[in-house]
Amino acid sequence: MAKIKYYYNTETCKYEPIKVTKKSMILNILGFMTISFVMALGIIYIYRTNFTPIKESVLRAENHELKLNWGILNEDLQTAYDHVNELQFKDDRIYRVILDTEPIPSTIRQGGTGGHERYGDLTDQNLEDPVLVLNAYEQIDDLKKKLYIQSKSYDEISTLLTEKEKIWASRPAIQPVNNKELKRIAGGFNPRRFHPILKKIHPHEGIDFTADIGTPVYATGDGTVTRAYRSTTYGNVIFINHGYGYQTRYAHLHKFNIRYGEPVKRGQVIGYVGNTGRSQGPHLHYEVLYKYRPIDPINFFQRDLDNEEYEKVIELSRRETMPLDY
């Protein structure tokens, strides 16, 4: 049996049993639940304040590791940027200068990639630090764009280099006879030369090299033989078309070693020194023409001479000597 509780009634001066009503029971229950809820909240607060849940600890450790990896990623991005900037510098300031072509405009290299709106799917994810993430994506996209432009630039440089190699191989660049001692030059280019035999101004449009009859004569650049015939003035003479506006002429030859229309390479023997035509002695008369106009061949011996030898050759070509042809 449940215990009966009494209370002292001052009016009747008697102990009377306590009558429990539904209302008082409900109030007691509510009070108990309220106190229990408040105490539970306090316990939870104390626990959360002083203790970290295992799951949260794991998440914090993972977050810390991700931040470390993110820092490493940013360092790698900066390193990649440095490498790309170095490639761009060499491209514009070295390779394109050597190939005599314009650098890529900065407006093309620095062009935008589309703005923040292209990353809308990221901004909609309620990221903790969206600026950090967006900046990284923008850097990666910018890096990809720079690498793409640089790749296209290298394709262009490769095409230019192939063409330049043809030009460099074709352009006259060596002496037409063996002249290691630099003693064979007997007369230089002089458009105002006074001819002592003809007694008048008679331009000398090439350089004369003294040599014994039969001395090999070399093509000074790649090209095609456009003429190989006997002339009353030049004797046996060869014309080579090197392309790109350049031609060379080799006169007073003893005999030919090539035929009309034959392709030749720089250094190939095309004939032999002679004393034909209006020649005063065995020698080679050598000319360089650019767009059909004679120019000084002394400017085209850089391939087989160092600076000191080149200066000596220039000095020898300017000396007044007796003409070997007229």
C-alpha positions as CSV (number, residue, x, y, z in Angstrom):
1,M,0.0,0.0,0.0
2,A,1.1,3.5,-0.8
3,K,2.0,5.6,2.2
4,I,-0.5,8.3,3.2
5,K,0.9,11.7,3.8
6,Y,-0.7,14.0,6.4
7,Y,-0.6,17.7,7.1
8,Y,-1.6,19.7,10.2
9,N,-4.7,21.7,9.7
10,T,-4.5,24.8,12.0
11,E,-8.2,25.5,11.7
12,T,-9.3,22.1,12.9
13,C,-6.2,21.5,14.9
14,K,-6.0,18.0,13.5
15,Y,-3.7,16.0,11.1
16,E,-5.5,15.4,7.9
17,P,-4.4,13.3,4.9
18,I,-3.0,15.2,1.9
19,K,-5.2,15.0,-1.1
20,V,-3.2,14.8,-4.4
21,T,-4.9,16.5,-7.3
22,K,-4.3,16.0,-11.0
23,K,-3.2,19.6,-11.4
24,S,-0.6,19.3,-8.6
25,M,0.7,16.1,-10.1
26,I,1.1,17.7,-13.5
27,L,2.9,20.7,-12.0
28,N,5.3,18.4,-10.1
29,I,6.1,16.4,-13.2
30,L,6.7,19.5,-15.3
31,G,8.9,21.0,-12.6
32,F,10.9,17.8,-12.4
33,M,11.3,17.7,-16.2
34,T,12.3,21.3,-16.3
35,I,14.9,20.9,-13.6
36,S,16.2,17.8,-15.3
37,F,16.4,19.5,-18.7
38,V,18.3,22.4,-17.3
39,M,20.7,20.1,-15.5
40,A,21.2,18.1,-18.7
41,L,22.0,21.2,-20.7
42,G,24.5,22.3,-18.0
43,I,26.2,18.9,-18.1
44,I,26.4,19.0,-21.9
45,Y,27.8,22.5,-21.8
46,I,30.4,21.5,-19.2
47,Y,31.3,18.4,-21.3
48,R,31.5,20.3,-24.6
49,T,33.6,23.0,-23.0
50,N,36.1,20.7,-21.3
51,F,36.1,17.6,-23.6
52,T,36.4,17.2,-27.4
53,P,34.4,14.4,-28.9
54,I,36.4,11.7,-30.7
55,K,34.7,12.3,-34.0
56,E,35.3,16.0,-33.8
57,S,39.0,15.4,-32.9
58,V,39.4,13.2,-36.0
59,L,37.8,15.9,-38.2
60,R,40.0,18.6,-36.7
61,A,43.1,16.5,-37.4
62,E,42.0,15.9,-41.0
63,N,41.3,19.6,-41.4
64,H,44.7,20.5,-40.1
65,E,46.3,18.0,-42.6
66,L,44.3,19.4,-45.5
67,K,45.5,22.9,-44.6
68,L,49.1,21.7,-44.7
69,N,48.6,20.0,-48.0
70,W,46.9,23.2,-49.3
71,G,49.9,25.2,-48.3
72,I,52.2,22.8,-50.2
73,L,49.9,23.0,-53.2
74,N,50.1,26.8,-53.2
75,E,53.9,26.6,-53.0
76,D,53.9,24.2,-56.0
77,L,51.7,26.6,-57.9
78,Q,54.1,29.4,-57.3
79,T,57.0,27.3,-58.4
80,A,55.1,26.4,-61.6
81,Y,54.4,30.1,-62.2
82,D,58.1,30.9,-61.8
83,H,59.0,28.2,-64.4
84,V,56.4,29.4,-66.8
85,N,57.6,33.0,-66.4
86,E,61.1,31.8,-67.2
87,L,59.9,30.0,-70.3
88,Q,58.1,33.2,-71.4
89,F,61.2,35.3,-70.8
90,K,63.4,33.0,-72.9
91,D,60.8,32.8,-75.6
92,D,60.4,36.6,-76.0
93,R,63.9,37.8,-75.2
94,I,66.1,35.0,-76.6
95,Y,64.5,32.6,-79.0
96,R,62.4,35.2,-80.9
97,V,65.3,37.7,-80.9
98,I,67.6,35.1,-82.5
99,L,64.9,34.3,-85.1
100,D,64.2,38.0,-85.7
101,T,60.5,37.8,-85.0
102,E,58.2,39.8,-82.7
103,P,57.5,38.6,-79.1
104,I,54.0,37.5,-78.1
105,P,52.0,40.6,-77.0
106,S,51.4,40.9,-73.3
107,T,47.7,41.4,-73.9
108,I,47.6,37.8,-75.2
109,R,49.7,36.3,-72.5
110,Q,47.8,38.1,-69.7
111,G,44.3,37.6,-71.1
112,G,41.5,36.8,-68.5
113,T,40.0,33.4,-68.0
114,G,36.3,34.3,-67.4
115,G,35.9,35.7,-63.8
116,H,34.2,34.3,-60.7
117,E,31.0,33.4,-62.4
118,R,32.6,30.3,-64.0
119,Y,33.0,28.9,-60.5
120,G,29.4,29.2,-59.4
121,D,29.2,25.5,-58.6
122,L,31.9,26.0,-56.0
123,T,30.4,29.1,-54.4
124,D,27.1,27.2,-54.0
125,Q,28.7,24.6,-51.8
126,N,28.9,26.9,-48.7
127,L,32.6,26.4,-48.3
128,E,34.3,27.4,-45.1
129,D,36.9,29.6,-47.0
130,P,35.5,30.1,-50.5
131,V,38.0,32.9,-51.4
132,L,41.0,30.6,-50.7
133,V,39.5,27.8,-52.9
134,L,38.4,30.2,-55.7
135,N,41.9,31.8,-55.8
136,A,43.5,28.4,-56.2
137,Y,41.2,27.4,-59.1
138,E,41.8,30.8,-60.8
139,Q,45.6,30.3,-60.5
140,I,45.3,26.8,-62.0
141,D,43.2,28.0,-64.9
142,D,45.6,30.9,-65.5
143,L,48.5,28.5,-65.4
144,K,46.8,26.2,-67.9
145,K,46.2,29.2,-70.2
146,K,49.8,30.4,-70.1
147,L,51.1,26.8,-70.8
148,Y,48.7,26.5,-73.8
149,I,49.9,29.8,-75.2
150,Q,53.5,28.8,-74.6
151,S,53.0,25.5,-76.4
152,K,51.5,27.3,-79.4
153,S,54.5,29.7,-79.3
154,Y,56.9,26.8,-79.4
155,D,55.1,25.4,-82.4
156,E,55.5,28.7,-84.2
157,I,59.2,28.9,-83.2
158,S,59.8,25.4,-84.5
159,T,58.3,26.4,-87.9
160,L,60.4,29.6,-87.9
161,L,63.5,27.7,-86.9
162,T,63.1,25.2,-89.8
163,E,62.7,28.1,-92.2
164,K,65.7,30.0,-90.7
165,E,67.9,26.9,-90.9
166,K,67.2,26.8,-94.7
167,I,68.1,30.5,-94.9
168,W,71.3,30.1,-92.9
169,A,72.3,27.1,-94.9
170,S,71.6,28.9,-98.2
171,R,73.1,32.3,-97.4
172,P,76.8,32.6,-98.6
173,A,78.9,32.3,-95.5
174,I,82.4,31.0,-96.4
175,Q,85.3,31.8,-98.7
176,P,85.1,30.1,-102.1
177,V,88.7,28.9,-101.9
178,N,91.0,27.5,-99.2
179,N,92.5,30.6,-97.7
180,K,93.8,29.6,-94.2
181,E,96.9,31.7,-94.5
182,L,94.7,34.7,-95.6
183,K,97.2,35.5,-98.4
184,R,95.1,34.8,-101.5
185,I,93.0,38.0,-101.6
186,A,94.4,40.2,-104.4
187,G,91.6,42.7,-104.9
188,G,88.5,43.7,-103.1
189,F,85.0,45.1,-103.9
190,N,85.3,48.6,-105.2
191,P,82.4,50.2,-107.3
192,R,84.6,53.3,-108.0
193,R,87.9,51.5,-109.0
194,F,90.0,53.2,-111.6
195,H,91.3,50.6,-114.0
196,P,95.0,51.3,-114.8
197,I,94.8,49.3,-118.0
198,L,91.5,50.6,-119.3
199,K,92.2,54.1,-118.0
200,K,88.7,54.7,-116.7
201,I,86.4,54.0,-113.8
202,H,85.6,50.3,-114.0
203,P,83.7,48.9,-111.0
204,H,85.1,45.8,-109.4
205,E,82.0,44.0,-108.1
206,G,83.6,41.1,-106.3
207,I,86.8,39.8,-104.7
208,D,89.8,38.2,-106.5
209,F,91.5,35.2,-104.9
210,T,94.9,34.2,-106.4
211,A,95.5,30.5,-106.6
212,D,97.1,27.9,-108.9
213,I,95.2,26.5,-111.8
214,G,93.2,23.5,-110.6
215,T,92.7,24.8,-107.0
216,P,89.2,23.6,-105.8
217,V,86.4,26.2,-105.8
218,Y,83.6,25.7,-103.2
219,A,80.0,26.7,-103.2
220,T,79.6,29.2,-100.4
221,G,76.0,28.2,-99.5
222,D,73.3,25.8,-100.5
223,G,71.6,26.5,-103.7
224,T,70.9,25.5,-107.3
225,V,73.2,26.1,-110.3
226,T,71.3,28.4,-112.6
227,R,74.2,29.0,-115.2
228,A,77.4,27.3,-116.0
229,Y,78.8,28.5,-119.3
230,R,81.8,30.2,-121.1
231,S,81.8,34.0,-121.3
232,T,84.2,36.2,-123.3
233,T,84.8,38.4,-120.2
234,Y,84.4,36.0,-117.2
235,G,85.6,32.9,-119.0
236,N,84.2,29.8,-117.5
237,V,81.6,31.1,-115.0
238,I,79.1,29.6,-112.6
239,F,76.0,31.2,-111.2
240,I,74.3,29.7,-108.1
241,N,70.9,30.8,-106.9
242,H,70.7,30.5,-103.1
243,G,67.2,31.7,-102.7
244,Y,65.9,34.4,-100.4
245,G,67.3,37.0,-102.9
246,Y,71.0,35.8,-102.9
247,Q,73.1,34.7,-105.8
248,T,76.9,34.0,-106.2
249,R,79.1,34.1,-109.3
250,Y,82.4,32.3,-109.7
251,A,84.5,33.4,-112.8
252,H,87.7,32.6,-114.8
253,L,87.4,28.9,-113.9
254,H,89.6,26.3,-115.5
255,K,86.7,23.7,-115.6
256,F,83.3,22.9,-114.0
257,N,82.5,20.2,-111.5
258,I,78.8,20.6,-111.7
259,R,76.0,20.9,-114.3
260,Y,73.2,23.4,-115.0
261,G,70.2,22.8,-112.7
262,E,72.2,20.7,-110.2
263,P,71.6,21.4,-106.5
264,V,74.7,22.1,-104.4
265,K,75.6,22.2,-100.7
266,R,77.9,24.7,-98.9
267,G,81.5,23.5,-99.2
268,Q,80.8,21.3,-102.3
269,V,83.5,21.6,-105.0
270,I,81.8,23.2,-108.0
271,G,84.9,23.9,-110.2
272,Y,88.6,24.7,-110.3
273,V,90.6,28.0,-110.5
274,G,91.7,28.9,-114.0
275,N,92.8,31.7,-116.2
276,T,90.0,32.0,-118.7
277,G,88.2,35.1,-120.2
278,R,89.8,38.5,-119.6
279,S,92.1,37.3,-116.8
280,Q,95.6,38.6,-116.2
281,G,96.7,35.5,-114.2
282,P,95.3,32.4,-112.5
283,H,92.7,33.5,-110.0
284,L,89.0,33.3,-109.0
285,H,86.7,36.3,-109.3
286,Y,83.9,35.8,-106.7
287,E,80.7,37.9,-106.4
288,V,77.7,38.0,-104.1
289,L,74.5,39.5,-105.5
290,Y,71.4,40.4,-103.5
291,K,68.2,41.0,-105.5
292,Y,70.5,41.1,-108.6
293,R,72.7,43.9,-107.2
294,P,76.4,43.2,-106.4
295,I,77.3,43.6,-102.7
296,D,80.6,43.3,-100.9
297,P,81.4,39.6,-100.4
298,I,83.7,40.5,-97.5
299,N,80.5,40.7,-95.4
300,F,79.9,36.9,-95.9
301,F,83.0,35.2,-94.6
302,Q,82.0,35.0,-90.9
303,R,81.5,31.3,-91.0
304,D,85.2,30.3,-91.4
305,L,87.0,33.3,-89.8
306,D,87.4,34.6,-86.2
307,N,87.3,38.3,-85.4
308,E,91.0,38.8,-85.8
309,E,91.2,37.0,-89.1
310,Y,88.1,38.8,-90.4
311,E,89.7,42.2,-89.7
312,K,92.8,41.1,-91.5
313,V,90.8,40.0,-94.5
314,I,89.0,43.4,-94.6
315,E,92.4,45.1,-94.5
316,L,93.7,43.0,-97.4
317,S,90.6,43.6,-99.5
318,R,91.1,47.3,-99.3
319,R,94.6,47.4,-100.6
320,E,95.2,48.9,-104.1
321,T,96.6,46.1,-106.3
322,M,97.0,45.5,-110.0
323,P,93.7,44.2,-111.4
324,L,93.7,40.5,-112.3
325,D,90.7,40.9,-114.7
326,Y,89.2,43.6,-116.9
